[in-house]
Amino acid sequence: MNFVGKIKKFAREVSAEMKKVSWPSKEQLKESTGVVIVVCLLFAAFTFIVDEIVIELIKLLF
């Protein structure tokens, strides 16, 4: 099978698999996006707080 034939086969297989995908509704997508944003903000706040504590501990040691 030549290069062009392999590309065509790949495109057909991708198309077949994409038809099997269960896409989320707009509401599910909005909800999931909200969860991701909240978790990212919480993680950022946690990282900031831990960083500030470590900075203060280092200042005390040195």
Secondary structure, DSSP 8 states (H G I E B T S, - for coil): --HHHHHHHHHHHHHHHHHH-----HHHHHHHHHHHHHHHHHHHHHHHHHHHHHHHHHHHH-
